[in-house]
Amino acid sequence: MDEASLMEVFSEYGAILDLTVIRDRATNLHKGCAFVIYTSRASAMSAVANLHERVKLRNVSEAIVIPIM
């Protein structure tokens, strides 16, 4: 899971202001968690409606889970 792969998936639902993949400090490997900030709430809600527990990314065993904050 890298920023480019996630950007491709999430940008389908709107303009992204920021995307951060959480990584282990020692190994730089992803921890299976990322934060995506959209420029509009409507885009964020569209991503939730279309991705939450429906889509699996390459090389990831679980479907995307999107908590609403």
C-alpha positions in Angstrom: 0.0 0.0 0.0 1.5 3.3 -1.1 0.4 6.8 -1.5 0.1 6.6 -5.3 -2.1 3.5 -5.2 -4.4 5.0 -2.6 -4.6 8.3 -4.4 -5.8 6.4 -7.5 -8.6 4.7 -5.6 -9.7 7.7 -3.5 -9.4 10.5 -6.0 -12.2 8.9 -8.0 -14.6 10.4 -5.5 -13.3 14.0 -5.4 -10.3 16.3 -5.0 -7.9 15.2 -2.2 -6.4 17.8 0.1 -4.0 15.4 1.9 -3.3 11.7 2.0 -1.0 10.1 4.6 0.0 6.5 4.9 0.9 5.5 8.5 4.3 3.8 8.5 6.5 2.0 11.0 9.4 4.3 11.9 12.0 1.5 12.0 11.1 -0.4 8.8 9.1 2.3 6.9 6.5 -0.4 6.1 2.9 0.6 6.1 0.8 -0.3 9.1 -2.4 -0.8 7.1 -3.8 2.6 8.0 -4.1 5.9 6.0 -5.8 9.2 6.4 -7.5 10.9 3.4 -8.7 14.5 3.6 -11.0 15.7 0.8 -11.6 19.2 -0.2 -15.4 18.7 0.4 -17.6 16.8 2.7 -19.6 15.5 -0.2 -16.5 13.9 -1.7 -15.7 12.2 1.6 -19.2 10.9 2.0 -19.2 9.6 -1.6 -16.0 7.7 -0.8 -17.5 6.2 2.3 -20.7 5.1 0.5 -18.7 3.5 -2.3 -15.7 2.0 -0.5 -16.5 1.1 3.1 -16.3 -2.7 3.5 -16.7 -3.1 -0.3 -13.3 -2.7 -1.9 -10.0 -4.6 -1.2 -6.7 -3.1 -2.3 -4.0 -5.1 -4.0 -1.9 -7.2 -1.4 -4.3 -6.3 1.4 -6.3 -9.0 3.1 -9.2 -6.9 4.4 -11.7 -4.6 2.8 -11.3 -0.9 3.3 -12.9 0.3 6.5 -13.7 4.0 6.8 -14.5 5.5 10.2 -16.3 8.8 9.9 -14.7 11.6 11.9 
